[in-house]
Every structure is written in C-alpha cells, then in structure tokens.
C-alpha cells in the first residue's frame, strides 16, 4: 500500500531531478487524474478526498477545487 501512496505523491509533487519535458508530461497526467477523481468524487467520498489531497499536493486551492466540484455537479 505504501508504494501506491508514494507514487500518488510523486505524480502531483514531482521529483527534484525531473527534466522540463518530464515535468510537462507528469503535470498533464496529474491533471487528467485530478479530473477523474473530481468526476468520481461526485458520488464517492474517497475519490473526493483523494482529489482534495491531490490539489493540496499540487498547490491548488482547496476552496477553488470545491468550487469546481460544485460547478461540475450542477
């Protein structure tokens, strides 16, 4: 279980030695994962909490994230 947790954190935080190209790809994937978590989070509390955690890791505002969820749920 710990391995997945570390992978999740690394996806949203990155690594100190990643290249600009690697960072661009990682951020694109992280955005896709966050979008999926937000969509699933409408009906699943765990997915929503994972989306909040991902937003915190990637320095996104949790308040903005909550707004996005509210707008997409409408």
N, C-alpha and C positions, 0 to 999 in steps of 0.2 A: 504494500500500500504506500509506503514512504516514497518509493520510486516515482509513482504517478504524481504525488504531491510535488516533488521536486521538479518534474517535467512541466507541470502546470505553472509553477512559479517561474521557471526559466522561460517559458513561452511568453509570459507577459513582462518579465523583467529584462530578459536578455542576458548576455554574458559580457564581461569586460573586454574580451578579446574578439568579439564578433566584428566582421567587416561591415562596411556600409551596405553592400549588397545583401549579406546575410540578415542584417537588421531590417532592411526593407521587406524581405520575404517573410521574416518572423512576424513583423508588425501586420502584414497583410493576413497571415494565417490567424494571428491573435484577434484581429478584428472580426474575421469570419467566425471564430469560436465564440467570441463575445456575442455576436449577433444570434448565433444558435442558442446560446444559453439564455439570452433575453427572450427569445421566442418560446423556448421550453419553459421558462420561468413564469409565464402567464398561468400555467396550470400545475407547476411543480416547484414547491418551495425550495428544494435543494438546488435545483438549477438556478433559481433566482439568487440564492445566497452565493453560489459559485460565481454568478455574474457580478455581484457586488464585490466579491473578493478579487476577481479579475480586474475590475475597474480600479480598485484600490491599488493593486499591484502596478497597474499601468498609469497611475496618477490621473485617472479620470475622476471627475467629481461624482460622488455617490448621489448627491442631490440631482445632478443632471441625468444620471443613469436612471434614477427613479422616475424622472420626468419622461424619459424615453420610453420606459416600460408603460407608463400611464397613457402616453400618446399611441403607442403601437397596440395597446389593448383595446382602445376605443374603436 
